[in-house]
Amino acid sequence: MTSIRSPQQLGRALRAARKQIGLTQPQLALAAGVGVRFIVELEAGKPTLRLESVLRVLHALGGCLCIEGLVTGTED
């Protein structure tokens, strides 16, 4: 598992995952249902991207979002 603490780290991790499975940015964009510009900005670490679209890219790469270290048992 990769620990991600910034948009830049997320972008680098997603770029590495994309390259490891042999996809181009346009291929990943098509698979995730987003635009190529979104992939470019995501890989560059742009901090203001839509979470829903980020999750679609993660899913297209075969990944998921896991949350660790949060205190549980409290409700708003």
BALOBA-1460 file (C-alpha; in Angstrom, 3 decimals):
// residues 76
<rec num="1" residu="m" x="0.000" y="0.000" z="0.000"/>
<rec num="2" residu="t" x="1.200" y="3.499" z="-0.808"/>
<rec num="3" residu="s" x="0.851" y="6.286" z="1.732"/>
<rec num="4" residu="i" x="-0.450" y="9.453" z="0.062"/>
<rec num="5" residu="r" x="-0.264" y="12.767" z="1.900"/>
<rec num="6" residu="s" x="-0.484" y="15.346" z="-0.911"/>
<rec num="7" residu="p" x="-2.056" y="15.833" z="-4.342"/>
<rec num="8" residu="q" x="1.440" y="15.648" z="-5.852"/>
<rec num="9" residu="q" x="2.104" y="12.254" z="-4.247"/>
<rec num="10" residu="l" x="-1.252" y="11.010" z="-5.523"/>
<rec num="11" residu="g" x="-0.425" y="12.218" z="-9.023"/>
<rec num="12" residu="r" x="2.960" y="10.496" z="-9.018"/>
<rec num="13" residu="a" x="1.447" y="7.252" z="-7.718"/>
<rec num="14" residu="l" x="-1.308" y="7.251" z="-10.331"/>
<rec num="15" residu="r" x="1.156" y="8.041" z="-13.132"/>
<rec num="16" residu="a" x="3.348" y="5.132" z="-12.017"/>
<rec num="17" residu="a" x="0.336" y="2.794" z="-11.858"/>
<rec num="18" residu="r" x="-0.826" y="3.870" z="-15.323"/>
<rec num="19" residu="k" x="2.608" y="3.290" z="-16.819"/>
<rec num="20" residu="q" x="3.007" y="-0.042" z="-15.021"/>
<rec num="21" residu="i" x="-0.104" y="-1.415" z="-16.700"/>
<rec num="22" residu="g" x="0.874" y="0.107" z="-20.050"/>
<rec num="23" residu="l" x="-1.865" y="2.692" z="-20.557"/>
<rec num="24" residu="t" x="-1.453" y="6.066" z="-22.184"/>
<rec num="25" residu="q" x="-3.174" y="9.102" z="-20.709"/>
<rec num="26" residu="p" x="-5.872" y="9.048" z="-23.446"/>
<rec num="27" residu="q" x="-6.496" y="5.334" z="-22.847"/>
<rec num="28" residu="l" x="-6.897" y="5.872" z="-19.105"/>
<rec num="29" residu="a" x="-9.163" y="8.862" z="-19.685"/>
<rec num="30" residu="l" x="-11.406" y="6.746" z="-21.912"/>
<rec num="31" residu="a" x="-11.476" y="3.855" z="-19.427"/>
<rec num="32" residu="a" x="-12.350" y="6.199" z="-16.541"/>
<rec num="33" residu="g" x="-14.848" y="8.313" z="-18.459"/>
<rec num="34" residu="v" x="-12.937" y="11.542" z="-17.934"/>
<rec num="35" residu="g" x="-11.083" y="13.894" z="-20.245"/>
<rec num="36" residu="v" x="-7.391" y="13.671" z="-21.049"/>
<rec num="37" residu="r" x="-6.907" y="17.105" z="-19.483"/>
<rec num="38" residu="f" x="-8.264" y="15.712" z="-16.202"/>
<rec num="39" residu="i" x="-5.653" y="12.917" z="-16.266"/>
<rec num="40" residu="v" x="-2.889" y="15.418" z="-17.024"/>
<rec num="41" residu="e" x="-3.977" y="17.660" z="-14.150"/>
<rec num="42" residu="l" x="-4.407" y="14.716" z="-11.766"/>
<rec num="43" residu="e" x="-0.933" y="13.380" z="-12.531"/>
<rec num="44" residu="a" x="0.473" y="16.895" z="-12.086"/>
<rec num="45" residu="g" x="-0.985" y="17.053" z="-8.574"/>
<rec num="46" residu="k" x="-3.669" y="19.681" z="-9.092"/>
<rec num="47" residu="p" x="-5.343" y="19.975" z="-5.689"/>
<rec num="48" residu="t" x="-8.831" y="21.070" z="-6.781"/>
<rec num="49" residu="l" x="-10.084" y="18.113" z="-8.810"/>
<rec num="50" residu="r" x="-13.459" y="16.420" z="-8.254"/>
<rec num="51" residu="l" x="-13.222" y="13.485" z="-5.876"/>
<rec num="52" residu="e" x="-15.816" y="11.538" z="-7.871"/>
<rec num="53" residu="s" x="-13.611" y="11.690" z="-10.968"/>
<rec num="54" residu="v" x="-10.478" y="10.813" z="-8.995"/>
<rec num="55" residu="l" x="-12.264" y="7.713" z="-7.704"/>
<rec num="56" residu="r" x="-13.256" y="6.770" z="-11.263"/>
<rec num="57" residu="v" x="-9.603" y="6.933" z="-12.300"/>
<rec num="58" residu="l" x="-8.581" y="4.845" z="-9.286"/>
<rec num="59" residu="h" x="-11.194" y="2.248" z="-10.213"/>
<rec num="60" residu="a" x="-10.070" y="2.205" z="-13.860"/>
<rec num="61" residu="l" x="-6.530" y="1.472" z="-12.653"/>
<rec num="62" residu="g" x="-7.793" y="-1.374" z="-10.461"/>
<rec num="63" residu="g" x="-7.177" y="0.519" z="-7.233"/>
<rec num="64" residu="c" x="-9.294" y="1.744" z="-4.367"/>
<rec num="65" residu="l" x="-9.238" y="4.372" z="-1.644"/>
<rec num="66" residu="c" x="-8.523" y="3.083" z="1.855"/>
<rec num="67" residu="i" x="-8.626" y="5.260" z="4.953"/>
<rec num="68" residu="e" x="-6.461" y="4.454" z="7.970"/>
<rec num="69" residu="g" x="-5.864" y="6.013" z="11.350"/>
<rec num="70" residu="l" x="-9.233" y="7.676" z="11.797"/>
<rec num="71" residu="v" x="-11.045" y="7.624" z="15.099"/>
<rec num="72" residu="t" x="-14.277" y="5.706" z="14.651"/>
<rec num="73" residu="g" x="-17.442" y="5.507" z="16.675"/>
<rec num="74" residu="t" x="-18.391" y="9.166" z="16.550"/>
<rec num="75" residu="e" x="-21.291" y="10.473" z="14.536"/>
<rec num="76" residu="d" x="-22.166" y="14.033" z="13.571"/>
